[in-house]
C-alpha cells in the first residue's frame, strides 16, 4: 500500500515529534472550544473569568501559543471542566474504521 504524505513525513523521528505536538495542541484547543460551547460561553467570557485579554484567549485557542498543562487545567476549571489523560497507541494515517 502507498504511504500518505503524512506517513512519509513522520518516518523521520523529529517530524514525528512535531506532528504529535501539533496533534496535541489541536486536540486540546478543540476540547476547550467544545466545553465553551456546552457552557454557552464566549471567548470574551473566558478571558474575563481567567483575568486575561481576549487576545491571550485567541492565541490559546488558535494554537498560536504553547501553554502549559497548568494553564490548560486552569482554563478548563473556569469553564467547569477537567481534563483526564489517557494513552493511546502511536498511529499515523487512517484508522481501520475509516
Number of C-alpha atoms within 10 A of each C-alpha: 3 6 9 11 9 13 15 14 15 17 11 10 10 10 14 18 12 12 16 15 13 13 11 13 20 14 12 16 16 15 16 19 16 12 17 20 13 10 12 10 13 12 18 15 16 19 18 14 12 18 9 12 13 16 12 15 20 15 13 20 20 13 17 11 13 14 12 9 10 9 13 17 14 15 20 18 13 16 20 11 16 14 13 6 6 5 5 6 5 7 9 16 13 9 7 5 4 5
